[in-house]
Amino acid sequence: MSLTRVLVRSGQLAGLAALLGVVGALVWANVTELPSYVVQADGHATIAESDVAKLFSGNFWFVVIGAFAGLAVGVASWIRLRSLGWMVAVITAALSVLAAIVCWKVGELIGPGPFAARLAAAGAGDQVRIALTLTTPSALAAWVFAATAVPLFAASLGPDPEFRARVARRRHAPAEDAALAGVSDG
Protein backbone atom coordinates (compact mmCIF):
# COMPACT_ATOMS: atom_id res chain seq x y z
CA MET A 1 0.00 0.00 0.00
CA SER A 2 1.43 3.39 -0.95
CA LEU A 3 2.19 6.06 1.61
CA THR A 4 -0.43 8.35 0.10
CA ARG A 5 -3.11 5.69 0.44
CA VAL A 6 -2.07 5.00 4.05
CA LEU A 7 -2.26 8.71 4.89
CA VAL A 8 -5.65 9.13 3.22
CA ARG A 9 -7.10 6.11 4.98
CA SER A 10 -5.58 7.18 8.31
CA GLY A 11 -7.12 10.63 7.83
CA GLN A 12 -10.51 9.10 7.15
CA LEU A 13 -10.15 6.95 10.25
CA ALA A 14 -9.15 10.02 12.29
CA GLY A 15 -12.37 11.71 11.19
CA LEU A 16 -14.31 8.61 12.21
CA ALA A 17 -12.51 8.54 15.57
CA ALA A 18 -13.33 12.21 16.20
CA LEU A 19 -16.98 11.57 15.28
CA LEU A 20 -17.09 8.58 17.63
CA GLY A 21 -15.64 10.84 20.33
CA VAL A 22 -18.42 13.41 19.85
CA VAL A 23 -21.13 10.74 19.85
CA GLY A 24 -19.51 9.18 22.92
CA ALA A 25 -19.56 12.56 24.65
CA LEU A 26 -23.27 12.96 23.96
CA VAL A 27 -23.94 9.52 25.38
CA TRP A 28 -21.60 10.16 28.34
CA ALA A 29 -23.37 13.43 29.21
CA ASN A 30 -26.80 11.79 29.04
CA VAL A 31 -26.21 8.54 30.90
CA THR A 32 -23.98 9.80 33.71
CA GLU A 33 -25.90 10.45 36.90
CA LEU A 34 -24.15 13.38 38.54
CA PRO A 35 -24.62 13.79 42.28
CA SER A 36 -25.45 17.14 43.83
CA TYR A 37 -24.08 19.07 46.76
CA VAL A 38 -26.57 21.00 48.87
CA VAL A 39 -25.52 24.44 50.07
CA GLN A 40 -26.23 24.90 53.78
CA ALA A 41 -27.32 28.15 55.47
CA ASP A 42 -23.80 28.74 56.83
CA GLY A 43 -22.32 28.46 53.30
CA HIS A 44 -20.74 25.02 53.35
CA ALA A 45 -21.90 22.31 50.97
CA THR A 46 -22.72 18.72 51.83
CA ILE A 47 -23.42 15.65 49.79
CA ALA A 48 -25.87 12.93 50.78
CA GLU A 49 -24.38 9.59 51.69
CA SER A 50 -26.36 7.94 48.93
CA ASP A 51 -24.80 10.29 46.37
CA VAL A 52 -21.19 9.52 47.32
CA ALA A 53 -21.18 6.37 45.19
CA LYS A 54 -22.35 8.43 42.20
CA LEU A 55 -19.11 10.43 42.32
CA PHE A 56 -17.50 7.76 40.14
CA SER A 57 -20.38 7.48 37.69
CA GLY A 58 -18.65 9.68 35.13
CA ASN A 59 -15.53 7.52 35.14
CA PHE A 60 -17.55 4.32 34.91
CA TRP A 61 -19.58 5.42 31.92
CA PHE A 62 -16.50 6.84 30.19
CA VAL A 63 -14.86 3.41 30.37
CA VAL A 64 -17.99 1.58 29.19
CA ILE A 65 -18.42 3.97 26.25
CA GLY A 66 -14.70 3.64 25.53
CA ALA A 67 -14.95 -0.13 25.30
CA PHE A 68 -17.59 0.08 22.57
CA ALA A 69 -16.04 3.04 20.75
CA GLY A 70 -12.61 1.40 20.96
CA LEU A 71 -13.97 -1.77 19.39
CA ALA A 72 -15.49 0.30 16.57
CA VAL A 73 -12.17 2.09 15.96
CA GLY A 74 -10.33 -1.24 16.02
CA VAL A 75 -12.67 -2.91 13.53
CA ALA A 76 -12.55 0.07 11.16
CA SER A 77 -8.77 0.24 11.38
CA TRP A 78 -8.38 -3.47 10.71
CA ILE A 79 -10.69 -3.34 7.71
CA ARG A 80 -8.96 -0.32 6.15
CA LEU A 81 -5.32 -0.91 7.13
CA ARG A 82 -4.76 -4.63 7.71
CA SER A 83 -2.22 -4.87 4.90
CA LEU A 84 0.18 -2.71 6.95
CA GLY A 85 0.92 -5.53 9.36
CA TRP A 86 1.97 -4.59 12.90
CA MET A 87 1.67 -0.85 12.17
CA VAL A 88 -2.12 -1.13 12.18
CA ALA A 89 -2.00 -1.65 15.96
CA VAL A 90 0.06 1.52 16.47
CA ILE A 91 -2.24 3.60 14.26
CA THR A 92 -5.29 2.11 15.98
CA ALA A 93 -3.91 3.06 19.40
CA ALA A 94 -3.37 6.65 18.26
CA LEU A 95 -6.88 6.81 16.79
CA SER A 96 -8.42 5.51 20.00
CA VAL A 97 -6.55 8.14 22.03
CA LEU A 98 -7.93 10.79 19.66
CA ALA A 99 -11.49 9.48 20.13
CA ALA A 100 -11.09 9.34 23.92
CA ILE A 101 -9.74 12.88 24.20
CA VAL A 102 -12.50 14.25 21.97
CA CYS A 103 -15.10 12.46 24.11
CA TRP A 104 -13.52 13.75 27.31
CA LYS A 105 -13.28 17.40 26.26
CA VAL A 106 -16.61 17.61 24.43
CA GLY A 107 -18.30 15.87 27.36
CA GLU A 108 -16.94 18.49 29.73
CA LEU A 109 -18.33 21.21 27.45
CA ILE A 110 -21.75 19.54 27.33
CA GLY A 111 -21.85 18.95 31.10
CA PRO A 112 -23.12 21.43 33.64
CA GLY A 113 -19.90 23.47 33.62
CA PRO A 114 -17.20 24.23 36.17
CA PHE A 115 -18.30 23.16 39.63
CA ALA A 116 -16.49 25.84 41.65
CA ALA A 117 -18.10 28.76 39.81
CA ARG A 118 -21.60 27.30 40.13
CA LEU A 119 -21.07 26.49 43.81
CA ALA A 120 -19.85 30.02 44.53
CA ALA A 121 -22.97 31.49 42.90
CA ALA A 122 -25.38 29.15 44.76
CA GLY A 123 -27.43 30.24 47.75
CA ALA A 124 -28.57 28.37 50.85
CA GLY A 125 -30.67 25.32 49.99
CA ASP A 126 -29.54 25.16 46.34
CA GLN A 127 -28.46 21.87 44.87
CA VAL A 128 -25.34 22.06 42.73
CA ARG A 129 -24.47 19.10 40.51
CA ILE A 130 -20.81 18.20 40.18
CA ALA A 131 -19.09 18.81 36.87
CA LEU A 132 -18.96 16.12 34.23
CA THR A 133 -15.29 15.37 34.15
CA LEU A 134 -12.90 12.50 34.06
CA THR A 135 -11.26 12.21 37.47
CA THR A 136 -9.05 9.30 36.51
CA PRO A 137 -7.26 9.86 33.20
CA SER A 138 -6.19 6.21 33.26
CA ALA A 139 -9.70 5.51 31.94
CA LEU A 140 -8.26 6.46 28.55
CA ALA A 141 -6.47 3.11 28.63
CA ALA A 142 -9.81 1.30 28.24
CA TRP A 143 -10.28 2.97 24.87
CA VAL A 144 -6.78 1.99 23.73
CA PHE A 145 -7.07 -1.59 24.99
CA ALA A 146 -10.43 -2.20 23.32
CA ALA A 147 -9.25 -0.69 20.04
CA THR A 148 -5.90 -2.46 19.78
CA ALA A 149 -7.37 -5.78 20.85
CA VAL A 150 -9.23 -6.03 17.55
CA PRO A 151 -6.26 -5.94 15.15
CA LEU A 152 -4.09 -7.97 17.50
CA PHE A 153 -6.65 -10.76 17.80
CA ALA A 154 -7.60 -10.57 14.13
CA ALA A 155 -3.97 -10.86 13.06
CA SER A 156 -3.23 -13.74 15.40
CA LEU A 157 -6.43 -15.71 14.78
CA GLY A 158 -6.93 -15.00 11.10
CA PRO A 159 -5.37 -16.77 8.13
CA ASP A 160 -1.64 -16.34 7.61
CA PRO A 161 -1.02 -14.80 4.16
CA GLU A 162 2.58 -16.07 4.12
CA PHE A 163 1.39 -19.64 4.71
CA ARG A 164 -1.06 -19.31 1.82
CA ALA A 165 1.75 -18.05 -0.45
CA ARG A 166 3.99 -21.02 0.46
CA VAL A 167 1.20 -23.52 -0.21
CA ALA A 168 0.40 -21.87 -3.54
CA ARG A 169 4.07 -22.04 -4.59
CA ARG A 170 4.23 -25.76 -3.75
CA ARG A 171 1.06 -26.54 -5.68
CA HIS A 172 2.24 -24.73 -8.79
CA ALA A 173 5.84 -25.98 -8.85
CA PRO A 174 7.16 -26.32 -12.41
CA ALA A 175 7.04 -29.85 -13.86
CA GLU A 176 10.79 -29.96 -14.53
CA ASP A 177 11.51 -29.27 -10.85
CA ALA A 178 9.28 -32.20 -9.93
CA ALA A 179 11.06 -34.44 -12.45
CA LEU A 180 14.46 -33.56 -10.95
CA ALA A 181 13.40 -34.30 -7.43
CA GLY A 182 15.86 -36.73 -5.91
CA VAL A 183 18.51 -36.23 -8.65
CA SER A 184 21.79 -34.83 -7.41
CA ASP A 185 24.76 -33.32 -9.18
CA GLY A 186 27.26 -35.55 -7.36
N, C-alpha and C positions, 0 to 999 in steps of 0.2 A: 504494500500500500504506500502510495507516495506521501511525502510530508505535507503537501497541500491538502490532500484528502483527509489525512489525520487531523490537521488543524481545523478544517471545516467541520468534520464530524465532532471533534472535541468542543468546538464553539456551539454547535447545535445542542450537544449534551449539556453544556454550561447553561444555556438558555432554559433547557428543561429542568435542570437542577434549581435554578433561581425560581422558576415557576412553581416547582414542588415546594420550595421554601416558603413562598407567599401563601400557597394553599395550606401548607402545614401551619403557618402562623394564624390563619383564619380559624382553622380547626382548634389550634392550641388556645386561642383567646376565647373560643366558645365553649369548650368542654372543661376548662380549668375552673374549679370552684375556689374562688379566692376568699379567704376568711377576712373578717372585719375587726378592727379595733374600735372600741367604744370610748369616746372622750368623756371623762368624768368632770364633775363640777369644779374640782380643784386643778384641772388642766392636764392631768396625766391620763394616758390611754391604757386600757386593759383589753385583753382578748379572752374570750370564753374558753374554758378547758376543752370543750368539744371542738373548737376551731383550731386548736394547736396542731392537730394531725393534718389539717388542711394546708398548713404552711408548706408542705412538700408536694402539694398537688401539681403545681406548675412544673416541677422537675419530673415528676412521674409521667405526666402527659407528654412532655417534650421527648422523653425517651421512647414512649410507645409510638408516637407519631414518627419519630426518627427511625424506628425499626421498619415501619412500612415504607416510608419515603426512601430509606436506604436501600431496601430491596428493589424498589422501582428504579432507582439510579443504577444499581448493580445490573439488573436485567437489561436496561437500555444500553448501558456501556458494553456489556458482553455481546449483545446483538450487533452493535455498530462497530466495535473495535476488536473483536476476538482474534483477528488475524495478527494483531500486534504481539501476541504472546504475553509474557509477564508484565509488560508495560500497561496492559489494560487494568491491572489491579492498582497501580500507582495513580493512573488517571482517574479511576473510579473513586479512590480515597480522596483525591483533591476535589472532585465534583461533590462528594457527600459532605465535605467540610463547607463548601460553598452553600449548599442547600441548608445545612444546619445553621450557619451564621445568618443567612437571609431570614430563616424562620425565627431565630432568636431576636434579631433587631426589629423586624416588622411586627412580631408579636408584642414587643415592648411598646411600639408606637400605637398599636391597636388597643392595648390594655388601658387601664384607668389612669395611667400617668404616674409621675414621680410621687411616691408615698409621702415623703417629708413635706413637700409643699402643700399637699391636700390636708395632711394632719395639722399643719400650722394654721391653716385657714378654717379648720373645723371648730365648732362651738360645743359646749357641754351637751351631752346626749347624742351627738352625731356619731354615725357609724362610718368609718373610713376603711374601705377595702385596701388590702395591700397591693402593691404594684405587681403586674405580671412580669416577672423576670426569672432568669435562670440563676439560681443561687449556687449551683454546682456545675461549673463549665465542663467537668469531666463527662457530663451527659452527652457532649458532642461525640464521644467515643462510640456511643450506641449507633449513631448514624454511620460512622466509618466502618464499624464492624459489620453491620447489616449489609452495607453496600459492597464491601470487598469480599464478603463471604460468597456472594453469587459467582463472580468470575473464578474465584479460587476453587470452589466446588465444581463448577461447570468444567473447568480445565482438567481437574483431577479425575472426574467421573465420566467425562465425555470420551468420545473416540479419539485415538491418538493418530493425528494426520501422518506422522512419520512412519508409524506401523503400516498404515494403509499404503504408503508409497513403496515400502519394502516388499510387501506382498504383491503389489501390482508389478514391480520389477521382476520378481521371481516367476510370476505367471506368464509374462511376456518375454522370457529370455529367448534370444535368437536360437534357431535350430542348430546352427553350427557349434555354438557353445555347448549345447546339450550333447551333440555327437562326440565332442572332445572330452567329455566328462570322464575322468579316470585315466586319460592318456597323459603321460608325462614326457618332458623333454629329455630325460636322463636315460 
